[in-house]
Each structure stands twice: as structure tokens, then as C-alpha cells.
Amino acid sequence: MSKRPARSLIRSAIGPAIALFVIAYFAGAAIVGPNGLTSLAGYRHQRAVRLAQLQSLQATRDRLAHHAGLLDPHHVDPDYADELIRRQTGQIRPDEVILPGN
């Protein structure tokens, strides 16, 4: 068995040591980094919030599409037109109840 000088041994260990540091860095980033496994729960929460916002916006869009359909120039819904005119001209009394249409 031949004895290798300490300098030669250190020189041969530098490459694998650098490779281990690089692997450890990327493994740590994959686990605790801003896009790592620990942030997965935050992404799930954000997704749930965004889905709730999407459903709310879709309901608003559907309501507005329905109101636009009621104001079709070829066939205007008389009750809805009367409600809009009275609301915009201030002819609705405070004790008056307006039932929204479907």
C-alpha cells in the first residue's frame, strides 16, 4: 500500500466535496425554498381563495348577462325597465320594497 501525500489526498477530495455542497444546496432549496415543499400548503390556500373569487366573479358575470338579456332592444322586460328608470330618477320611496327579478 502506497502512502499518498496529504496534499494529493486533499486535492482529490475537493471535487466530490464541491459536488456534495451543490447537491445539498439544491436539495435544501427544493424543500425549504420559496417554491419548495414547505410552501405547498400556502399554494393550496391561495388556490382555494382564487377559486372562491372565480366563483364570485362568475356569479356576477351571470347576473349581469341576465340583466343584459332583460334589456334586449327587441324585447325589453317591462318590469325591469320600470325598476331601472324609477331607481335612476329617484322615484323609489324608502319604504318601498323592490323584489329582484330572476
N, C-alpha and C positions, 0 to 999 in steps of 0.2 A: 504494500500500500504506500503510495507516494504522498508526501506531505505537500499540500498546496499552500502557498504563502497567503497570509491574511488579506493582503490587498487583492489578490486574484479571487479569493472567495467573496469578498465584498463586491467586487466588480461583477461577478456572475450572479449575485443576488439582487442587484439593482433593477434589472428588467422585470423579474417576477414581482418584486415589491411594488413597483410602479403600476403594474397590471392589477395587483390586488387593491391598491388605493383607488384606481379608476373604477373597478368593479364595485367596490364598497360605496363610492360616491354615487354611482348611478342606481345602485340598489337602495340607498338611503333616500334619494330623490324620488324613486318610484313608490316608496312607502309613505314618506312624510312631506314630500314636496307639494307645491301649490296644485299640482294635478295628480297627486298620488292617491293611494288607497284611503288615507285618513280624510281626505276631502270629499270622498264619495258620498257620505251622508249629507254634506252640505249641498252637493249637486242634486241629490234626490229631493231635498226640501225645496230648493229653487225650482225644480221641475214641477213639484206639486203646486207651488204658488203660481207659476206661469200657466199651468193647466186651468187653475181656478180663474185666472184673469182671462184666459182664452174663452172659457165657457161664458163668463160675464159679457165679454165683447160680442160673442156670437148671439147671445140672447138680445143684446141691444141692437145688433145688426138686423136680427129677425123682426124685432119690434118696429124698427124704422122702415124696413121693407114692407111690413104690413101697413103702416101708415101711408107710405108712398102709394101702395096699391089702392088704399081708400081714396086717394086724391087723383086717381087716374082721370085724365082730361075727358075721356069718352064716357066714363060713368063714375061720377063723384058720389060718395056716400053722403047723403044729406045731413044725417045726424053728426057725423064727424066734421063736416064743413061748418055746420052751425056752431059746434063747440069751439072750433078754432077761431071763427070770427068773433064770437062773444068773448073769448078769452083775450084776444088781441085788442079788442076795442074797450075792454074794461067793463063789460055789461054783466059780469058774473057777480052776484052778491056773495058776501062772506058766509051766509048761512045756506047757500045753495050747494048741493052735492052733485058732482058730475061722475057718473059711472063710466069708467073707461070701456071702450069697445073691445071686441076680440081682436 
